[in-house]
Amino acid sequence: MRGHKEIEIGALILQKLKENGRSIKWLAQKLECDDSNLGKVLKNSQFIYVDMLCLISLAIEEDLFACCSNELRKRLPLGNHPHGGR
């Protein structure tokens, strides 16, 4: 879609890690993956596979889907909002 701001999920994950005193290396260990590759994905990508987002959510104990959903609700036109704009 053109003309819309992307939800920067990688930046959101990095922010959540920082808030909790965690590092990319810590997350990579939890996910059993390479920290340099994970760092590249989080810093340079606006897209993360849903299954990876689920694993990250579990690892950091944060519902990242809810964060995305809240942002989506802010962007929906009032008439299309499932809760009447609330």
ABEGO torsion letter per residue (X at the ends): XBGBBBBBAAAAAAAAAAAAGBBAAAAAAAAGBBAAAAAAAAAABABBBAAAAAAAAAAAGBBAAAAAAAAAAAABBAAABAAGGX
